Amino acid sequence: MAHDAWLVDLDGTLYSATPVKVMMAAEVLTFGRAAIPTLRQFRKQHELLRENPPDALDPYRTQLERTARELERDLEEVAALVTEWMHVRPGRWLKLFRRRGLLAEIAAHRALGGKTALVSDYPAQKKLNALGLTSLFDVVVASGEPNGPRRLKPHPEGYLLAATALSVDPSRCLVIGDREDADGEAARAARMAFRRIG
């Protein structure tokens, strides 16, 4: 076995992102136009946090707080909109666009005794449930969830936390992700191998 552990990104890796984005764009334009400014600002804050990470306990919470502050909106209202449009509603489409070949590879790796972790810059549990993949990973390391990383990719913290939780040396880990500038950079910083999907 070339690598003892596979550390896998979620969005755009476990499913094809483009068709999901098309479906969600149509849904937002039809049913959620009022949410568009919030979602745009939320994504903007995510990229700003990548570029200039604060010393925060929870980057996801910081992203929500900054979005609420920029838009002068109630934090709980912003959190509810983001949860609905980014974590709940996409669920109906995710299973349709799963990367079945990759999922079969991950299952085969596990069958051979390999370890697996999911590493995400966003809360992962709702999407994992929608994908029907909760049993595919030994460990989940996700921003906005318990024991999540304090830094977003391309910082290597999330992948290093996953390796530690699996008791696997970073040199024996393979990172699988869809973004060279996020997953790839994080893998290299952690001294892990990288495989790009997509």
N, C-alpha and C positions, 0 to 999 in steps of 0.2 A: 504494500500500500504506500503510494507516494507521499501522502499526507495523512496524519492521524485525525485531523479535525478539519471540517469544512465550515467556514464562517460565512453566512449567506445574507446579503442585503434583501430587503423586502420589495419596496416599490420599484417597478421597472425590471426587477430580476425574477421574482417568482411568477410574475404575470407580464404580458405584453402591455406596456404603458399606453401606446398610441391609441388603440381602439377604446380603452377605458376612458382616456381623456376626451375622445370624440363623444362617447356616450354621455359623459358627465357634463361636457360643454352644452350639449343639447338639453340636458335636464336642467341645468342652471338657468339657461336662457328661457326655458319654458316655465319653470316653477320657482326659481330663486334669484331673480335679477337683483333683488335688494341685498343679497349676500355678496354680490360680486366685489364691491369696494373692500369689504372685510377680507375676503379670500385673497385678493391681490395684495393688500397690505401685509397680510400674514405671510405670504410667500416672499415678499420683499424683505421682511424682517428675518426670515430664515436665511436668506443669502447674506444679509448683513452680519448675522451671527456667525456664519461660516468664516467670513472675512476678518471679523474683529470679535473673537470670542471673549465674553466677559467671564469673570470668575463667579459663575452662577452654579447653584446646586442643581438646577433643572432648566436646561436651555429651552425646552418646550414651554414651560411656564413663562419664562422670560419673553419668548416670542409672543405669547398671548398678551402679556402685560404691555409690551411695546406697541402691539397692534391696537389695543384698547386706548392707550395714551395718544397715539398718533391720530386716531379717528375720533377721539373724545367720546368714547362709548363705554358702556358698562362692561367690566371684565367678564362677568358671568354670561352676558349676552354674546360677547365675542366668542367665548369658549363654546357655547351651545351651537352657534353657527358653524364654527370650524369642525366640531365633532360631527354634526349632521352631514355637512357637505364634503368633508375630507375623510371621515372614518366610517360612517354608517352607510350613507347612500351609495358610495362606490361598491359596497359589498355585493350588491345584486349582479354586478358585472364581472367581478374579479374571477369567479370560478369559471366563467365562460372562456376567459383568456389566459388561463394558467399555462405556464410553459411545461407541458407534460413531459417532454424529453428530459429537461433538467430535473424535474421532480422524480422521475424514474431513476436518474443517476444518483440523486441524494439518497433515495430509498436503498439502492444497491450498495452505496457506500456504508450506510448504517448496517445493512445485512452482513457486510464483511467485518463488522466490529468498529467501524469508524464513528467518530463523534460529530455532532452537528450543533451549530448555534445560529440563531437569527440575530442580526445586528441592524438596528434601524434608528434613524434620526427622528422618527415619529412614533407615537404609541402604536403597538403592533397587534395587540390581542384581538381587537374587533376584526381586523383584516385577516388574521390567521384563522379565526373562526369561520369567516365567510368563505375563505379558500378551502376550508376543511383540512387544514394542515397542522393542527395543534400538536399532533403526536409525532411529527416529522423532526422536531428539534428538541435536543436535550436541554438547551438553555436559550432564553430570550433576553437580549440586552437591548432595551429600547428607551429612547428619550421620552420623558413623560410617564414612565412606569417605574415601579420600585426597582432600585439598584441600577437605574439607567446611567448612561455616561453624563459627565458634566461638560463635555465638549462635543461638538458636532464634527462629522467627517469634513475635511480630510484629517482632522486630528485622529490619532490612532487609538484613543482611549477606549472606545466601544469595542474594538476588536481585541485589544489587550485584556479588557475585562472578561470577554467571552473565553479567551484562551485560559485565563486564570480559573474561571468557573469550571472549565472542562478538564483542568489539570494537564494541559498540553503546552509544551514549549512553543513559543511563537514560530520558531523555524520549522515546526512540523504542521503548520496551519496553512490552509489555502483559503483565500478570500474570493468569493464569487459575487460580482456586482455589475451594475450596468453603467456606472460613471467612472471614467478614468480619472477625472479631476476630484472625485470624492472618495470612492471605494479604492481605486488604484493608488492614489496618493497615501491614503491611510494605511493600506497594506504595506507599501514600501517603507513608510515611517515605522511600522511595527516589525519590519524585517520578516514579512510573510509573503508567500507567493500570491499572485493575483491572476484571476481569469475573468475576462470581460464577457458579459452576456448582452446580446442585443445587436 
